[in-house]
Structure formats: C-alpha cells, structure tokens
Amino acid sequence: MACDLAKGTILPDRYRFRVIALTDNVPLMTAWGNDTHYENIFAEQLRPLIGQGDVLIAISASGNSPNVLKAIEVAREAGALSIGFTNQVGGQLKDMVDHCLRVPCTIIEQVEDVHMILAHCITSAVREQLRRS
C-alpha cells in the first residue's frame, strides 16, 4: 500500500505524498521489540515522524494487535487522522480510529485479501482526485 500511494499517485506538476511503511525497517522493528517490548515496534518509529495533518492507516485483521493500537495512540496524541482496516467485529481498533473500514468477514485470509483491494481502491481514488484538481 505504501508503494502504491507513494508512486501510484504521482502526476505531473502535482504534490507528492510522503508515505512511510513502518514495516520496512526490520532492524529498527527488532531493536524496539528486543530492547523494550514488541508492542512498541510501530509507535516508537512513528513518534518522531507524525504530526497534525498527517494520516495513519492502521491495518489489523483482528483489530486487537497491540503494536497497531499503540501506534494509533501516538497518532492521536500528535493530532493526526487515523484510518483503520479490520474485520467485521473491529476489535479495539474500531473505537480508536477516526474512520474504520470493517470487512464483513472474520476469516483472516479473506479479510487480508479485502484489505489489499481497499488499498488499491484508495490509491486509485486519490490518483483520480488529483487528476481532477
């Protein structure tokens, strides 16, 4: 999704989005996990990066992944907008984010497939909106 948003939304003479996937820096993830706790792997990376006006897209098939939930807390403290992708139940995630996209299913593989489809739809919609503006 980060790749799609960063590259797939580029249009001539248009603003480019600053997109960062917190899963890309495995050494930093393991450092935070080993030195503190696994639930900090996203929140501590996010802390110096996010601010007011930014958007965090948090993906958790269960809606209860502690590492994702902690990142949402950091985003909220920073005044960022948060969007969650989860399953039909939504877990804790549904009540923590500004906007929640809940897949009407609890079968994890199917939920993850729909999350990928949503990522592509969002990228296409953003690109189209940029074309129109």
C-alpha positions in Angstrom: 0.0 0.0 0.0 2.8 2.4 0.8 4.4 1.8 -2.6 1.1 2.3 -4.4 0.4 5.6 -2.5 3.9 6.9 -2.9 4.4 6.0 -6.6 0.9 5.3 -7.9 -0.4 8.8 -7.1 2.4 10.7 -8.9 1.1 13.1 -11.6 3.0 15.8 -13.4 3.1 19.1 -11.5 1.2 17.6 -8.6 2.0 17.3 -4.9 3.7 14.0 -4.0 2.8 12.3 -0.8 5.2 11.4 1.9 4.5 7.8 2.6 6.3 5.6 5.1 5.6 1.9 5.8 6.6 1.2 9.4 7.2 -2.5 8.4 10.1 -1.6 6.1 12.8 -1.2 8.7 13.2 -4.7 10.1 16.4 -3.8 12.2 14.6 -0.9 13.8 11.5 -3.1 14.5 13.6 -5.8 16.1 15.6 -3.2 18.1 12.4 -1.8 19.6 11.0 -5.2 20.2 14.1 -6.6 21.8 15.0 -3.5 23.8 11.5 -2.6 25.1 8.5 -4.6 24.0 7.1 -5.9 20.8 4.0 -3.7 21.1 6.3 -0.6 20.7 7.7 -1.6 17.2 5.4 0.9 15.3 4.6 3.5 18.0 8.3 4.4 18.6 9.1 4.6 14.9 6.1 6.8 14.4 6.6 9.2 17.3 9.2 11.4 15.5 7.5 11.2 12.1 3.8 12.0 12.6 2.2 15.4 13.2 -1.0 17.3 12.9 -2.5 16.9 9.4 -0.9 13.6 8.8 -2.8 10.4 8.2 -2.0 7.0 9.8 -3.5 3.9 8.1 -3.6 1.1 10.7 -4.2 -2.4 9.5 -5.1 -5.3 11.9 -7.3 -8.2 10.8 -8.4 -8.8 14.3 -8.5 -5.1 15.4 -6.6 -6.1 18.6 -2.9 -6.1 17.6 -1.2 -4.2 20.5 1.6 -2.9 18.3 -1.0 -1.3 15.9 -3.1 0.0 18.7 -0.1 1.7 20.3 0.7 3.4 17.0 -2.9 4.8 16.9 -2.4 6.3 20.3 0.7 8.1 19.1 -1.1 9.4 16.1 -4.0 10.6 18.2 -1.5 12.4 20.6 0.1 14.1 17.6 -3.3 15.3 16.2 -3.1 13.1 13.1 -6.1 11.5 11.4 -6.3 7.7 11.7 -8.0 5.2 9.4 -8.3 1.5 10.4 -8.7 -1.6 8.3 -10.1 -4.6 10.3 -12.6 -7.4 10.3 -16.4 -7.3 10.8 -16.0 -7.3 14.6 -13.5 -4.5 14.6 -11.8 -5.2 17.9 -10.5 -2.3 19.9 -9.3 -0.6 16.6 -12.8 0.3 15.6 -13.3 2.6 18.6 -9.8 4.2 18.4 -9.6 5.4 14.8 -11.3 8.3 13.2 -12.6 6.2 10.3 -12.8 2.4 10.3 -13.2 0.1 7.3 -14.5 -3.2 8.5 -14.5 -6.2 6.2 -17.8 -8.1 6.7 -16.0 -11.4 7.4 -13.8 -13.0 10.2 -11.8 -15.4 8.0 -8.4 -13.8 8.3 -7.2 -14.7 4.8 -10.3 -13.2 3.2 -10.1 -10.1 5.4 -6.4 -9.6 4.4 -7.4 -10.0 0.7 -10.1 -7.3 1.0 -7.6 -5.1 2.8 -5.4 -5.3 -0.3 -8.3 -4.5 -2.5 -9.2 -1.5 -0.3 -5.6 -0.3 -0.6 -5.8 -0.4 -4.4 -9.1 1.4 -4.4 -7.9 4.1 -2.2 -4.8 4.7 -4.4 -7.0 4.8 -7.5 -9.4 7.2 -5.9 -6.6 9.5 -4.6 -5.0 9.5 -8.1 -8.3 10.3 -9.8 -9.0 13.2 -7.3 -5.5 14.6 -8.0 -6.2 14.5 -11.8 -9.5 16.4 -11.3 -8.0 19.1 -9.1 
